[in-house]
Amino acid sequence: MALDGRGREQAREVGKALAGRSLALVLVSDLARTRETARLILRGRRVPTIVTSRLREMDYGRWEGLPARPLMRHLKATGKGWVAGSNFLARRTPGGESFLQVRARIRPLPSLVRQRAIHGTVLVVAHYGSLRALLTVLLGLPEREAVRFTFGKCGMAVVTR
């Protein structure tokens, strides 16, 4: 799915907000939407960039593309609350992956982020689930803390030492 006009404008706004920062590295999900977002944010800046499938959004399997709110209402009404209970992070969607699997997938990235952050800002252009997973690993938090992180579309989170 390509960015719409509002998405492109939001990416340009992030680019303006980052204009004064020295970027040491850009990590980008390999999906087209995030690659386009990164291109618009960087607007021609030459920055070392790594495009990786490790930052893809969680694979929702047979739920992929379904509207989230009606799906969650249905699960709640049928007593199949996917996110209810203490072990929801390990639950897989039908034919998809769990949050813990996403977290395992991104596990190599925080050391790269730390290594490059010494030289400037590391920009990560990714998806809701993979960003939550990355932040929990990067900050040394238990996976259950991922629910504390929320992002708007094309939102920014700044992590400093």
OpenMM code with the backbone's topology and positions (N, CA, C; nanometers):
from openmm import Vec3, app, unit

residues = "MET ALA LEU ASP GLY ARG GLY ARG GLU GLN ALA ARG GLU VAL GLY LYS ALA LEU ALA GLY ARG SER LEU ALA LEU VAL LEU VAL SER ASP LEU ALA ARG THR ARG GLU THR ALA ARG LEU ILE LEU ARG GLY ARG ARG VAL PRO THR ILE VAL THR SER ARG LEU ARG GLU MET ASP TYR GLY ARG TRP GLU GLY LEU PRO ALA ARG PRO LEU MET ARG HIS LEU LYS ALA THR GLY LYS GLY TRP VAL ALA GLY SER ASN PHE LEU ALA ARG ARG THR PRO GLY GLY GLU SER PHE LEU GLN VAL ARG ALA ARG ILE ARG PRO LEU PRO SER LEU VAL ARG GLN ARG ALA ILE HIS GLY THR VAL LEU VAL VAL ALA HIS TYR GLY SER LEU ARG ALA LEU LEU THR VAL LEU LEU GLY LEU PRO GLU ARG GLU ALA VAL ARG PHE THR PHE GLY LYS CYS GLY MET ALA VAL VAL THR ARG".split()
positions = [
    Vec3(0.0845, -0.1169, 0.0000),
    Vec3(0.0000, 0.0000, 0.0000),
    Vec3(0.0901, 0.1246, 0.0000),
    Vec3(0.0700, 0.2119, -0.0929),
    Vec3(0.1510, 0.3341, -0.1051),
    Vec3(0.1032, 0.4401, -0.0060),
    Vec3(0.1899, 0.5349, 0.0219),
    Vec3(0.1513, 0.6467, 0.1068),
    Vec3(0.0504, 0.7342, 0.0342),
    Vec3(-0.0443, 0.7878, 0.1077),
    Vec3(-0.1364, 0.8844, 0.0484),
    Vec3(-0.0754, 1.0244, 0.0646),
    Vec3(-0.1456, 1.1252, 0.0201),
    Vec3(-0.0954, 1.2623, 0.0271),
    Vec3(-0.0624, 1.3053, 0.1689),
    Vec3(-0.1489, 1.2684, 0.2644),
    Vec3(-0.1236, 1.3038, 0.4043),
    Vec3(0.0018, 1.2334, 0.4570),
    Vec3(0.0196, 1.1078, 0.4213),
    Vec3(0.1378, 1.0322, 0.4631),
    Vec3(0.2665, 1.0919, 0.4082),
    Vec3(0.2622, 1.1351, 0.2825),
    Vec3(0.3808, 1.1984, 0.2235),
    Vec3(0.4117, 1.3303, 0.2932),
    Vec3(0.3076, 1.4058, 0.3255),
    Vec3(0.3283, 1.5326, 0.3963),
    Vec3(0.3856, 1.5083, 0.5363),
    Vec3(0.3341, 1.4079, 0.6055),
    Vec3(0.3863, 1.3753, 0.7385),
    Vec3(0.5345, 1.3372, 0.7314),
    Vec3(0.5721, 1.2609, 0.6312),
    Vec3(0.7129, 1.2218, 0.6152),
    Vec3(0.7995, 1.3456, 0.5909),
    Vec3(0.7519, 1.4368, 0.5089),
    Vec3(0.8284, 1.5605, 0.4849),
    Vec3(0.8424, 1.6419, 0.6140),
    Vec3(0.7363, 1.6438, 0.6970),
    Vec3(0.7416, 1.7160, 0.8251),
    Vec3(0.8471, 1.6553, 0.9174),
    Vec3(0.8545, 1.5233, 0.9207),
    Vec3(0.9579, 1.4568, 1.0010),
    Vec3(1.0960, 1.4947, 0.9473),
    Vec3(1.1093, 1.4979, 0.8160),
    Vec3(1.2357, 1.5388, 0.7555),
    Vec3(1.2770, 1.6780, 0.7993),
    Vec3(1.1822, 1.7700, 0.8034),
    Vec3(1.2120, 1.9064, 0.8494),
    Vec3(1.2534, 1.9060, 0.9958),
    Vec3(1.1850, 1.8259, 1.0770),
    Vec3(1.2174, 1.8191, 1.2198),
    Vec3(1.3579, 1.7628, 1.2431),
    Vec3(1.4032, 1.6783, 1.1520),
    Vec3(1.5358, 1.6167, 1.1654),
    Vec3(1.6446, 1.6912, 1.0885),
    Vec3(1.6093, 1.7985, 1.0235),
    Vec3(1.7041, 1.8686, 0.9354),
    Vec3(1.8331, 1.9098, 1.0058),
    Vec3(1.8266, 1.9493, 1.1309),
    Vec3(1.9452, 1.9945, 1.2022),
    Vec3(2.0244, 1.8836, 1.2692),
    Vec3(1.9750, 1.7618, 1.2630),
    Vec3(2.0432, 1.6494, 1.3292),
    Vec3(2.1415, 1.5816, 1.2348),
    Vec3(2.2529, 1.5432, 1.2905),
    Vec3(2.3507, 1.4636, 1.2163),
    Vec3(2.3050, 1.3180, 1.2211),
    Vec3(2.2705, 1.2630, 1.1067),
    Vec3(2.2243, 1.1246, 1.1008),
    Vec3(2.3424, 1.0318, 1.0741),
    Vec3(2.3638, 0.9384, 1.1646),
    Vec3(2.4739, 0.8432, 1.1505),
    Vec3(2.4317, 0.7195, 1.0729),
    Vec3(2.3023, 0.6870, 1.0784),
    Vec3(2.2520, 0.5664, 1.0147),
    Vec3(2.1006, 0.5750, 1.0023),
    Vec3(2.0487, 0.5145, 0.8972),
    Vec3(1.9045, 0.4987, 0.8812),
    Vec3(1.8772, 0.3497, 0.8641),
    Vec3(1.7911, 0.2971, 0.9497),
    Vec3(1.7445, 0.1592, 0.9378),
    Vec3(1.6016, 0.1642, 0.8874),
    Vec3(1.5723, 0.0883, 0.7817),
    Vec3(1.4418, 0.0965, 0.7161),
    Vec3(1.3881, -0.0431, 0.6896),
    Vec3(1.2609, -0.0621, 0.7210),
    Vec3(1.1930, -0.1854, 0.6813),
    Vec3(1.1970, -0.1952, 0.5291),
    Vec3(1.2043, -0.3173, 0.4790),
    Vec3(1.2142, -0.3354, 0.3338),
    Vec3(1.0813, -0.3232, 0.2607),
    Vec3(0.9736, -0.2962, 0.3312),
    Vec3(0.8446, -0.2817, 0.2643),
    Vec3(0.8355, -0.1454, 0.1946),
    Vec3(0.7670, -0.1413, 0.0830),
    Vec3(0.7643, -0.0226, -0.0039),
    Vec3(0.7213, 0.1044, 0.0699),
    Vec3(0.6221, 0.0945, 0.1532),
    Vec3(0.5687, 0.2123, 0.2241),
    Vec3(0.6754, 0.2777, 0.3124),
    Vec3(0.7527, 0.1966, 0.3840),
    Vec3(0.8560, 0.2537, 0.4704),
    Vec3(0.9750, 0.3035, 0.3899),
    Vec3(1.0055, 0.2379, 0.2808),
    Vec3(1.1144, 0.2878, 0.1946),
    Vec3(1.0772, 0.4249, 0.1377),
    Vec3(0.9516, 0.4410, 0.0957),
    Vec3(0.9056, 0.5704, 0.0456),
    Vec3(0.9104, 0.6757, 0.1568),
    Vec3(0.8674, 0.6376, 0.2759),
    Vec3(0.8707, 0.7293, 0.3901),
    Vec3(1.0133, 0.7760, 0.4172),
    Vec3(1.1068, 0.6824, 0.4210),
    Vec3(1.2475, 0.7176, 0.4462),
    Vec3(1.3002, 0.8113, 0.3383),
    Vec3(1.2678, 0.7819, 0.2131),
    Vec3(1.3143, 0.8675, 0.1029),
    Vec3(1.2631, 1.0100, 0.1199),
    Vec3(1.1377, 1.0253, 0.1591),
    Vec3(1.0804, 1.1584, 0.1774),
    Vec3(1.1390, 1.2285, 0.3002),
    Vec3(1.1658, 1.1538, 0.4048),
    Vec3(1.2272, 1.2127, 0.5243),
    Vec3(1.3673, 1.2635, 0.4909),
    Vec3(1.4443, 1.1828, 0.4194),
    Vec3(1.5840, 1.2179, 0.3911),
    Vec3(1.5985, 1.3238, 0.2827),
    Vec3(1.5023, 1.3323, 0.1920),
    Vec3(1.5024, 1.4334, 0.0849),
    Vec3(1.6411, 1.4599, 0.0265),
    Vec3(1.7067, 1.3534, -0.0168),
    Vec3(1.8342, 1.3695, -0.0848),
    Vec3(1.9567, 1.3707, 0.0053),
    Vec3(1.9388, 1.3682, 0.1368),
    Vec3(2.0544, 1.3618, 0.2267),
    Vec3(2.1259, 1.2290, 0.2054),
    Vec3(2.2561, 1.2352, 0.2048),
    Vec3(2.3362, 1.1133, 0.1905),
    Vec3(2.3685, 1.0606, 0.3301),
    Vec3(2.3033, 0.9513, 0.3653),
    Vec3(2.3194, 0.8912, 0.4971),
    Vec3(2.3323, 0.7399, 0.4777),
    Vec3(2.4258, 0.6755, 0.5477),
    Vec3(2.4322, 0.5293, 0.5387),
    Vec3(2.2965, 0.4701, 0.5755),
    Vec3(2.2451, 0.3835, 0.4898),
    Vec3(2.1109, 0.3291, 0.5073),
    Vec3(2.1139, 0.1776, 0.4935),
    Vec3(2.0451, 0.1121, 0.5849),
    Vec3(2.0297, -0.0332, 0.5783),
    Vec3(1.8812, -0.0629, 0.5663),
    Vec3(1.8450, -0.1308, 0.4588),
    Vec3(1.7076, -0.1737, 0.4368),
    Vec3(1.7017, -0.3207, 0.4774),
    Vec3(1.6118, -0.3527, 0.5715),
    Vec3(1.6107, -0.4879, 0.6266),
    Vec3(1.4701, -0.5421, 0.6507),
    Vec3(1.4543, -0.6690, 0.6235),
    Vec3(1.3260, -0.7361, 0.6508),
    Vec3(1.3050, -0.7573, 0.8006),
    Vec3(1.4090, -0.7436, 0.8813),
    Vec3(1.3957, -0.7610, 1.0268),
    Vec3(1.2984, -0.6585, 1.0867),
    Vec3(1.2813, -0.5440, 1.0198),
    Vec3(1.1936, -0.4382, 1.0710),
    Vec3(1.0513, -0.4443, 1.0156),
    Vec3(1.0195, -0.5497, 0.9435),
    Vec3(0.8827, -0.5620, 0.8920),
    Vec3(0.7832, -0.5667, 1.0075),
    Vec3(0.6606, -0.5273, 0.9772),
    Vec3(0.5535, -0.5372, 1.0758),
    Vec3(0.5281, -0.6844, 1.1064),
    Vec3(0.4667, -0.7069, 1.2206),
    Vec3(0.4293, -0.8424, 1.2582),
    Vec3(0.3447, -0.9041, 1.1474),
    Vec3(0.3700, -1.0298, 1.1180),
    Vec3(0.2926, -1.1010, 1.0169),
    Vec3(0.1617, -1.1454, 1.0816),
    Vec3(0.0509, -1.0884, 1.0369),
    Vec3(-0.0792, -1.1192, 1.0942),
    Vec3(-0.1472, -1.2384, 1.0272),
    Vec3(-0.0776, -1.3053, 0.9379),
    Vec3(-0.1308, -1.4268, 0.8759),
    Vec3(-0.2648, -1.4031, 0.8101),
    Vec3(-0.3629, -1.4866, 0.8450),
    Vec3(-0.4964, -1.4761, 0.7832),
    Vec3(-0.5697, -1.3489, 0.8247),
    Vec3(-0.5203, -1.2803, 0.9268),
    Vec3(-0.5820, -1.1545, 0.9687),
    Vec3(-0.5273, -1.0352, 0.8907),
    Vec3(-0.4256, -1.0572, 0.8108),
    Vec3(-0.3611, -0.9481, 0.7370),
    Vec3(-0.4627, -0.8711, 0.6545),
    Vec3(-0.4623, -0.7403, 0.6701),
    Vec3(-0.5499, -0.6538, 0.5925),
    Vec3(-0.6891, -0.6358, 0.6491),
    Vec3(-0.7254, -0.7116, 0.7522),
    Vec3(-0.8580, -0.6952, 0.8124),
    Vec3(-0.8589, -0.5711, 0.9015),
    Vec3(-0.9683, -0.4975, 0.9052),
    Vec3(-0.9756, -0.3803, 0.9925),
    Vec3(-0.9642, -0.4230, 1.1396),
    Vec3(-0.8764, -0.3611, 1.2148),
    Vec3(-0.8450, -0.4029, 1.3516),
    Vec3(-0.9630, -0.3899, 1.4476),
    Vec3(-1.0316, -0.2787, 1.4455),
    Vec3(-1.1384, -0.2577, 1.5453),
    Vec3(-1.2507, -0.3612, 1.5348),
    Vec3(-1.3075, -0.3839, 1.4153),
    Vec3(-1.4128, -0.4863, 1.4076),
    Vec3(-1.3605, -0.6260, 1.4459),
    Vec3(-1.2369, -0.6561, 1.4101),
    Vec3(-1.1796, -0.7856, 1.4442),
    Vec3(-1.1686, -0.8015, 1.5959),
    Vec3(-1.1176, -0.7001, 1.6645),
    Vec3(-1.1040, -0.7064, 1.8101),
    Vec3(-1.2414, -0.7153, 1.8789),
    Vec3(-1.3405, -0.6425, 1.8262),
    Vec3(-1.4776, -0.6524, 1.8815),
    Vec3(-1.5308, -0.7951, 1.8673),
    Vec3(-1.5076, -0.8550, 1.7495),
    Vec3(-1.5522, -0.9918, 1.7250),
    Vec3(-1.4841, -1.0889, 1.8215),
    Vec3(-1.3540, -1.0762, 1.8399),
    Vec3(-1.2810, -1.1658, 1.9297),
    Vec3(-1.3295, -1.1518, 2.0736),
    Vec3(-1.3554, -1.0287, 2.1143),
    Vec3(-1.4050, -1.0054, 2.2500),
    Vec3(-1.5441, -1.0661, 2.2668),
    Vec3(-1.6309, -1.0457, 2.1682),
    Vec3(-1.7689, -1.0959, 2.1759),
    Vec3(-1.7736, -1.2482, 2.1761),
    Vec3(-1.6790, -1.3128, 2.1093),
    Vec3(-1.6793, -1.4590, 2.1025),
    Vec3(-1.5935, -1.5220, 2.2115),
    Vec3(-1.5373, -1.4388, 2.2993),
    Vec3(-1.4558, -1.4916, 2.4084),
    Vec3(-1.3185, -1.5375, 2.3655),
    Vec3(-1.2769, -1.4956, 2.2483),
    Vec3(-1.1462, -1.5350, 2.1965),
    Vec3(-1.0515, -1.4156, 2.1971),
    Vec3(-1.0514, -1.3440, 2.3073),
    Vec3(-0.9690, -1.2235, 2.3184),
    Vec3(-0.8228, -1.2523, 2.2943),
    Vec3(-0.7741, -1.2176, 2.1799),
    Vec3(-0.6366, -1.2481, 2.1389),
    Vec3(-0.5349, -1.1826, 2.2301),
    Vec3(-0.5614, -1.0615, 2.2764),
    Vec3(-0.4636, -0.9918, 2.3596),
    Vec3(-0.4951, -1.0023, 2.5083),
    Vec3(-0.5984, -1.0763, 2.5447),
    Vec3(-0.6322, -1.0913, 2.6861),
    Vec3(-0.5415, -1.1966, 2.7501),
    Vec3(-0.5190, -1.1825, 2.8778),
    Vec3(-0.4427, -1.2828, 2.9508),
    Vec3(-0.2953, -1.2509, 2.9576),
    Vec3(-0.2255, -1.3298, 3.0363),
    Vec3(-0.0859, -1.3011, 3.0648),
    Vec3(0.0096, -1.3452, 2.9548),
    Vec3(-0.0335, -1.4331, 2.8671),
    Vec3(0.0573, -1.4869, 2.7667),
    Vec3(0.0292, -1.4340, 2.6258),
    Vec3(-0.0363, -1.3175, 2.6171),
    Vec3(-0.0763, -1.2693, 2.4851),
    Vec3(0.0419, -1.2396, 2.3940),
    Vec3(0.1576, -1.2083, 2.4485),
    Vec3(0.2734, -1.1760, 2.3649),
    Vec3(0.3255, -1.2984, 2.2900),
    Vec3(0.2962, -1.4158, 2.3410),
    Vec3(0.3404, -1.5387, 2.2750),
    Vec3(0.2366, -1.5933, 2.1778),
    Vec3(0.1167, -1.5368, 2.1797),
    Vec3(0.0107, -1.5863, 2.0909),
    Vec3(0.0368, -1.5447, 1.9470),
    Vec3(0.0151, -1.6404, 1.8595),
    Vec3(0.0285, -1.6136, 1.7158),
    Vec3(-0.1095, -1.5937, 1.6561),
    Vec3(-0.1158, -1.5049, 1.5601),
    Vec3(-0.2392, -1.4941, 1.4836),
    Vec3(-0.2459, -1.6170, 1.3929),
    Vec3(-0.3651, -1.6555, 1.3464),
    Vec3(-0.3743, -1.7739, 1.2602),
    Vec3(-0.2874, -1.7577, 1.1347),
    Vec3(-0.1865, -1.8417, 1.1222),
    Vec3(-0.0967, -1.8357, 1.0076),
    Vec3(0.0068, -1.7248, 1.0153),
    Vec3(0.0147, -1.6558, 1.1289),
    Vec3(0.1070, -1.5434, 1.1423),
    Vec3(0.2126, -1.5668, 1.2485),
    Vec3(0.2592, -1.4583, 1.3078),
    Vec3(0.3641, -1.4683, 1.4089),
    Vec3(0.3234, -1.3945, 1.5356),
    Vec3(0.3931, -1.4245, 1.6432),
    Vec3(0.3663, -1.3604, 1.7717),
    Vec3(0.4587, -1.2405, 1.7902),
    Vec3(0.4278, -1.1587, 1.8905),
    Vec3(0.5159, -1.0471, 1.9241),
    Vec3(0.6538, -1.0982, 1.9641),
    Vec3(0.6592, -1.2089, 2.0359),
    Vec3(0.7888, -1.2637, 2.0773),
    Vec3(0.8722, -1.3050, 1.9568),
    Vec3(0.8079, -1.3517, 1.8514),
    Vec3(0.8801, -1.3853, 1.7288),
    Vec3(0.9322, -1.2591, 1.6604),
    Vec3(0.8531, -1.1520, 1.6627),
    Vec3(0.8990, -1.0240, 1.6067),
    Vec3(1.0201, -0.9763, 1.6862),
    Vec3(1.0112, -0.9856, 1.8170),
    Vec3(1.1210, -0.9421, 1.9046),
    Vec3(1.2481, -1.0217, 1.8760),
    Vec3(1.2351, -1.1512, 1.8553),
    Vec3(1.3512, -1.2336, 1.8217),
    Vec3(1.4100, -1.1926, 1.6863),
    Vec3(1.3228, -1.1562, 1.5938),
    Vec3(1.3666, -1.1164, 1.4596),
    Vec3(1.4507, -0.9886, 1.4628),
    Vec3(1.4137, -0.8942, 1.5477),
    Vec3(1.4860, -0.7661, 1.5497),
    Vec3(1.6059, -0.7679, 1.6459),
    Vec3(1.6218, -0.8747, 1.7213),
    Vec3(1.7238, -0.8807, 1.8261),
    Vec3(1.8645, -0.8355, 1.7817),
    Vec3(1.9123, -0.8627, 1.6613),
    Vec3(2.0469, -0.8163, 1.6234),
    Vec3(2.0588, -0.6638, 1.6037),
    Vec3(1.9497, -0.5945, 1.5879),
    Vec3(1.9557, -0.4524, 1.5515),
    Vec3(1.9986, -0.3577, 1.6638),
    Vec3(1.9596, -0.3770, 1.7891),
    Vec3(1.9991, -0.2805, 1.8926),
    Vec3(2.1500, -0.2607, 1.9067),
    Vec3(2.2296, -0.3650, 1.8884),
    Vec3(2.3750, -0.3455, 1.8989),
    Vec3(2.4246, -0.2545, 1.7866),
    Vec3(2.3680, -0.2674, 1.6690),
    Vec3(2.4027, -0.1792, 1.5582),
    Vec3(2.3603, -0.0362, 1.5877),
    Vec3(2.2414, -0.0191, 1.6433),
    Vec3(2.1922, 0.1143, 1.6798),
    Vec3(2.2870, 0.1787, 1.7808),
    Vec3(2.3214, 0.1050, 1.8861),
    Vec3(2.4112, 0.1595, 1.9897),
    Vec3(2.5470, 0.1975, 1.9309),
    Vec3(2.5986, 0.1115, 1.8461),
    Vec3(2.7288, 0.1332, 1.7832),
    Vec3(2.7304, 0.2617, 1.7005),
    Vec3(2.6261, 0.2824, 1.6218),
    Vec3(2.6219, 0.3988, 1.5328),
    Vec3(2.5758, 0.5253, 1.6028),
    Vec3(2.5009, 0.5128, 1.7122),
    Vec3(2.4505, 0.6302, 1.7839),
    Vec3(2.5631, 0.7134, 1.8439),
    Vec3(2.6784, 0.6554, 1.8616),
    Vec3(2.7955, 0.7302, 1.9099),
    Vec3(2.8293, 0.8424, 1.8120),
    Vec3(2.8025, 0.8213, 1.6845),
    Vec3(2.8393, 0.9153, 1.5785),
    Vec3(2.7267, 1.0098, 1.5390),
    Vec3(2.6097, 0.9953, 1.5969),
    Vec3(2.4967, 1.0815, 1.5630),
    Vec3(2.3655, 1.0080, 1.5810),
    Vec3(2.2606, 1.0679, 1.5305),
    Vec3(2.1259, 1.0134, 1.5428),
    Vec3(2.1080, 0.8924, 1.4515),
    Vec3(2.0425, 0.7909, 1.5036),
    Vec3(2.0034, 0.6749, 1.4236),
    Vec3(1.8533, 0.6863, 1.4004),
    Vec3(1.8156, 0.6935, 1.2764),
    Vec3(1.6749, 0.7021, 1.2380),
    Vec3(1.6267, 0.5624, 1.2023),
    Vec3(1.5132, 0.5215, 1.2596),
    Vec3(1.4528, 0.3929, 1.2284),
    Vec3(1.3164, 0.4197, 1.1672),
    Vec3(1.2965, 0.3725, 1.0457),
    Vec3(1.1686, 0.3877, 0.9769),
    Vec3(1.1093, 0.2476, 0.9641),
    Vec3(1.0067, 0.2226, 1.0463),
    Vec3(0.9537, 0.0866, 1.0536),
    Vec3(0.8047, 0.0901, 1.0831),
    Vec3(0.7573, -0.0099, 1.1524),
    Vec3(0.6152, -0.0303, 1.1766),
    Vec3(0.5892, -0.0406, 1.3262),
    Vec3(0.4642, -0.0277, 1.3630),
    Vec3(0.4224, -0.0237, 1.5025),
    Vec3(0.4804, -0.1394, 1.5851),
    Vec3(0.4542, -0.2617, 1.5435),
    Vec3(0.4993, -0.3780, 1.6196),
    Vec3(0.6498, -0.3918, 1.6250),
    Vec3(0.7152, -0.3712, 1.5118),
    Vec3(0.8614, -0.3860, 1.5109),
    Vec3(0.9292, -0.2740, 1.5897),
    Vec3(0.8713, -0.1539, 1.5897),
    Vec3(0.9277, -0.0457, 1.6708),
    Vec3(0.9118, -0.0754, 1.8193),
    Vec3(0.7967, -0.1273, 1.8574),
    Vec3(0.7756, -0.1652, 1.9977),
    Vec3(0.8778, -0.2718, 2.0395),
    Vec3(0.8964, -0.3702, 1.9545),
    Vec3(0.9926, -0.4769, 1.9842),
    Vec3(1.1348, -0.4212, 1.9942),
    Vec3(1.1710, -0.3370, 1.9000),
    Vec3(1.3052, -0.2777, 1.9004),
    Vec3(1.3290, -0.1968, 2.0274),
    Vec3(1.2319, -0.1171, 2.0666),
    Vec3(1.2485, -0.0350, 2.1868),
    Vec3(1.2622, -0.1196, 2.3130),
    Vec3(1.1873, -0.2273, 2.3243),
    Vec3(1.2011, -0.3100, 2.4445),
    Vec3(1.3398, -0.3725, 2.4526),
    Vec3(1.3920, -0.4185, 2.3408),
    Vec3(1.5257, -0.4786, 2.3411),
    Vec3(1.6317, -0.3710, 2.3631),
    Vec3(1.6206, -0.2608, 2.2915),
    Vec3(1.7183, -0.1522, 2.3016),
    Vec3(1.7277, -0.0976, 2.4437),
    Vec3(1.6145, -0.0851, 2.5106),
    Vec3(1.6115, -0.0284, 2.6451),
    Vec3(1.6224, -0.1338, 2.7555),
    Vec3(1.6339, -0.2603, 2.7164),
    Vec3(1.6480, -0.3671, 2.8147),
    Vec3(1.5229, -0.3905, 2.8970),
    Vec3(1.4068, -0.3690, 2.8363),
    Vec3(1.2797, -0.3849, 2.9068),
    Vec3(1.2206, -0.5233, 2.8819),
    Vec3(1.1437, -0.5746, 2.9769),
    Vec3(1.0721, -0.7000, 2.9517),
    Vec3(0.9736, -0.6799, 2.8361),
    Vec3(0.9496, -0.7838, 2.7619),
    Vec3(0.8620, -0.7717, 2.6438),
    Vec3(0.7236, -0.7209, 2.6788),
    Vec3(0.6732, -0.7516, 2.7975),
    Vec3(0.5380, -0.7064, 2.8356),
    Vec3(0.5277, -0.5538, 2.8406),
    Vec3(0.6410, -0.4847, 2.8504),
    Vec3(0.6413, -0.3381, 2.8545),
    Vec3(0.6149, -0.2756, 2.7171),
    Vec3(0.6144, -0.3562, 2.6139),
    Vec3(0.5915, -0.3052, 2.4778),
    Vec3(0.4592, -0.2312, 2.4661),
    Vec3(0.3602, -0.2726, 2.5443),
    Vec3(0.2281, -0.2100, 2.5346),
    Vec3(0.2314, -0.0642, 2.5798),
    Vec3(0.3359, -0.0228, 2.6462),
    Vec3(0.3479, 0.1170, 2.6912),
    Vec3(0.3823, 0.2128, 2.5772),
    Vec3(0.4379, 0.1596, 2.4695),
    Vec3(0.4797, 0.2447, 2.3582),
    Vec3(0.3668, 0.2608, 2.2579),
    Vec3(0.3331, 0.3845, 2.2293),
    Vec3(0.2334, 0.4121, 2.1258),
    Vec3(0.2921, 0.5135, 2.0280),
    Vec3(0.2532, 0.5023, 1.9044),
    Vec3(0.3043, 0.5904, 1.7996),
    Vec3(0.1888, 0.6341, 1.7106),
    Vec3(0.1938, 0.7584, 1.6672),
    Vec3(0.1015, 0.8034, 1.5651),
    Vec3(0.1603, 0.7690, 1.4292),
    Vec3(0.0812, 0.7852, 1.3259),
    Vec3(0.1345, 0.7606, 1.1912),
    Vec3(0.2453, 0.8606, 1.1647),
    Vec3(0.3577, 0.8084, 1.1221),
    Vec3(0.4766, 0.8884, 1.0937),
    Vec3(0.5195, 0.9666, 1.2190),
    Vec3(0.4967, 0.9064, 1.3339),
    Vec3(0.5354, 0.9685, 1.4608),
    Vec3(0.6828, 0.9511, 1.4875),
    Vec3(0.7309, 1.0257, 1.5840),
    Vec3(0.8711, 1.0185, 1.6216),
    Vec3(0.8824, 0.9811, 1.7682),
    Vec3(0.9795, 0.8989, 1.7986),
    Vec3(1.0165, 0.8688, 1.9369),
    Vec3(1.1656, 0.8955, 1.9462),
    Vec3(1.2063, 0.9696, 2.0460),
    Vec3(1.3474, 1.0023, 2.0618),
    Vec3(1.3985, 0.9302, 2.1855),
    Vec3(1.5021, 0.8511, 2.1670),
    Vec3(1.5644, 0.7786, 2.2781),
    Vec3(1.7048, 0.8372, 2.2939),
    Vec3(1.7361, 0.8823, 2.4146),
    Vec3(1.8686, 0.9380, 2.4399),
    Vec3(1.9324, 0.8635, 2.5550),
    Vec3(2.0643, 0.8769, 2.5633),
    Vec3(2.1358, 0.8129, 2.6757),
    Vec3(2.1405, 0.9061, 2.7920),
] * unit.nanometer
topology = app.Topology()
chain = topology.addChain("A")
for resn in residues:
    res = topology.addResidue(resn, chain)
    for name in ("N", "CA", "C"):
        topology.addAtom(name, app.Element.getBySymbol(name[0]), res)
